[in-house]
């Protein structure tokens, strides 16, 4: 299947999403705002000010916003950006990616509530701390990246590096952000029986629950779950 051009559609959705965020606040076109004042008007909490500024830069790089020092002006041409239209266009042209595209839309529609601190960002990506939605999308969306190649090669590379060390020396590994375990579980399988102490951290409950179900693969392993905000 030829998916050439899908990247352009994803980028268009991102640009439209940035504009949609501003539409919600009825920001005036062609009016010059001090960026700090605009962020205040948008009620962006400190932890998300850089993210909001990043959205401004996306619009600027596509010619819809002008940023001069600490000032910003949203051009009237931004009116042509329609998130729903961009999403439907992408889904119609690439139906195999419809689940992923719809998920992206649902996430960007939460910019306002997350930036205001009304909702945790991670709760948008992982409702109730679960990975069900992400996993379902991954299982039903074509993978056009090189990710599977890297995932397959990575455990073998780590094993090779470990075997080059002193045989009786315990190796300690720390993985930051276990996530769905896409790296963790293949690596643990590869390192079975080796003198390894493995630590991981993760923000959600699901990884910990999965660990309990998969204790059969435990090598000399120590598990650590950290709720990192």
Secondary structure as the mmCIF struct_conf table of DSSP 4:
data_model
#
loop_
_struct_conf.conf_type_id
_struct_conf.id
_struct_conf.beg_label_comp_id
_struct_conf.beg_label_asym_id
_struct_conf.beg_label_seq_id
_struct_conf.end_label_comp_id
_struct_conf.end_label_asym_id
_struct_conf.end_label_seq_id
TURN_TY1_P TURN_TY1_P1 UNK A 4 UNK A 5
HELX_RH_AL_P HELX_RH_AL_P1 UNK A 6 UNK A 23
TURN_TY1_P TURN_TY1_P2 UNK A 24 UNK A 26
HELX_LH_PP_P HELX_LH_PP_P1 UNK A 27 UNK A 28
TURN_TY1_P TURN_TY1_P3 UNK A 29 UNK A 30
STRN STRN1 UNK A 32 UNK A 34
HELX_RH_AL_P HELX_RH_AL_P2 UNK A 35 UNK A 41
TURN_TY1_P TURN_TY1_P4 UNK A 42 UNK A 43
HELX_RH_3T_P HELX_RH_3T_P1 UNK A 46 UNK A 48
HELX_RH_AL_P HELX_RH_AL_P3 UNK A 49 UNK A 61
TURN_TY1_P TURN_TY1_P5 UNK A 62 UNK A 63
BEND BEND1 UNK A 64 UNK A 64
STRN STRN2 UNK A 65 UNK A 68
TURN_TY1_P TURN_TY1_P6 UNK A 69 UNK A 70
STRN STRN3 UNK A 71 UNK A 74
HELX_RH_3T_P HELX_RH_3T_P2 UNK A 76 UNK A 80
HELX_RH_AL_P HELX_RH_AL_P4 UNK A 83 UNK A 93
HELX_RH_3T_P HELX_RH_3T_P3 UNK A 95 UNK A 97
HELX_RH_AL_P HELX_RH_AL_P5 UNK A 98 UNK A 108
TURN_TY1_P TURN_TY1_P7 UNK A 109 UNK A 110
HELX_RH_AL_P HELX_RH_AL_P6 UNK A 111 UNK A 115
TURN_TY1_P TURN_TY1_P8 UNK A 116 UNK A 117
BEND BEND2 UNK A 118 UNK A 119
HELX_RH_AL_P HELX_RH_AL_P7 UNK A 121 UNK A 125
BEND BEND3 UNK A 126 UNK A 126
HELX_RH_3T_P HELX_RH_3T_P4 UNK A 127 UNK A 129
HELX_RH_AL_P HELX_RH_AL_P8 UNK A 132 UNK A 139
TURN_TY1_P TURN_TY1_P9 UNK A 140 UNK A 140
BEND BEND4 UNK A 141 UNK A 141
BEND BEND5 UNK A 145 UNK A 146
HELX_RH_AL_P HELX_RH_AL_P9 UNK A 147 UNK A 163
TURN_TY1_P TURN_TY1_P10 UNK A 164 UNK A 164
BEND BEND6 UNK A 165 UNK A 165
TURN_TY1_P TURN_TY1_P11 UNK A 167 UNK A 168
BEND BEND7 UNK A 169 UNK A 169
HELX_LH_PP_P HELX_LH_PP_P2 UNK A 170 UNK A 170
STRN STRN4 UNK A 171 UNK A 176
TURN_TY1_P TURN_TY1_P12 UNK A 179 UNK A 180
BEND BEND8 UNK A 181 UNK A 181
TURN_TY1_P TURN_TY1_P13 UNK A 182 UNK A 183
HELX_RH_AL_P HELX_RH_AL_P10 UNK A 184 UNK A 190
TURN_TY1_P TURN_TY1_P14 UNK A 191 UNK A 193
BEND BEND9 UNK A 194 UNK A 195
STRN STRN5 UNK A 196 UNK A 201
BEND BEND10 UNK A 203 UNK A 205
HELX_RH_AL_P HELX_RH_AL_P11 UNK A 206 UNK A 213
TURN_TY1_P TURN_TY1_P15 UNK A 214 UNK A 214
HELX_RH_3T_P HELX_RH_3T_P5 UNK A 215 UNK A 217
BEND BEND11 UNK A 220 UNK A 220
#
